[in-house]
Amino acid sequence: MQDKLMIGIIGGSGLGDALLDGLEPEGIEKHHIETPFGDPSSQIITARCEGVDIALLQRHGDGHILNPASVPYRANIFALKSLGVTHIVASGATGSLREHIHPGDLVLVDQIIDKTNGRAKTFYEHAAVHVEFADPCCAVMRAWLQEAAHNLEGQTVHETGTYVCMEGPAFSTRAESELHRQWGADLIGMTAIPEAKLAREAEIAYALVSLPTDYDCWKPHEARDARSLLVEIIGNLQKASKASINLIKAALKDVTKLREQPSSAHEALALAIWSDKSKLDPDEVKRLHVLWGKYFE
């Protein structure tokens, strides 16, 4: 049984405002949190919706000023953990690599392929910490979202999907897009990594709702020119964003599954700290206490 539940919601600019407007939450507070890894992308808004504590964070900052490689992922996850977040629902725009995954659909990602480079992907730079990551998205949370999806009329929600996370910020070449399809990937995006890895290191259950906006470059676009294509993509993003908000709202109405079924992510560090704890720098242990403190008590 999950004694204390708090759901962090990470999305693009405007998601928090739209979600709050739709839920009419209570007790809204804004938090400016300093972390050992700098400032988060944005202030974090906490509130209570449908009887559930939530924390909202805009991944790309106010005004979408941070490109995917510049997002302070470690600061974001550390800040959410320090507020007591136990579960994260993240959303993000992607390109579809499959004919049957249409722009405007939603995809509950279950697998991720990491093609990023140069991003800090661990909190534990001064210790040997190796978390299990075979299943990057929490099965309990995915099942919870799947149940909520059944209440969305007229909205297609794919229950599985493999997400390739590329470095960006430029989009794929056509050859890369075809290669990703050959790998068996369903979606291409730029933000799932290191976000999902860091959530696991912080022992936070993580689910990712993908928002396909177009078919990437493997499939010719119907738009006749670049401006028309941009209008088409923005329209698809708005449609998918609205659908993701409706999904989250529906899911928050019943969090029984999250309370009753523990996520393996919540014990991710139990066997993952390979270092001799007595040899670790006490200052480092203290610096990261929010993350691993219970294993040093």
Secondary structure, DSSP 8 states (H G I E B T S, - for coil): --SS-EEEEEESTTHHHHHHHHH--EEEEEE---BTTB--SS-EEEEEETTEEEEEEETTTTTT---GGGS-HHHHHHHHHHTT--EEEEEEEEEE-STTS-TT-EEE--EEEEE--S----S-TTS-B----SS-S-HHHHHHHHHHHTT-TT--EES--EEEEE--SS---HHHHHHHHHTT--EEESSHHHHHHHHHHTT-EEEEEEEEEE-TTTS--S-SSHHHHHHHHHHHHHHHHHHHHHHHHHHHT--HHHHHS--GGGGTTTTTB-S-GGGS-HHHHHHTHHHHGGGG-
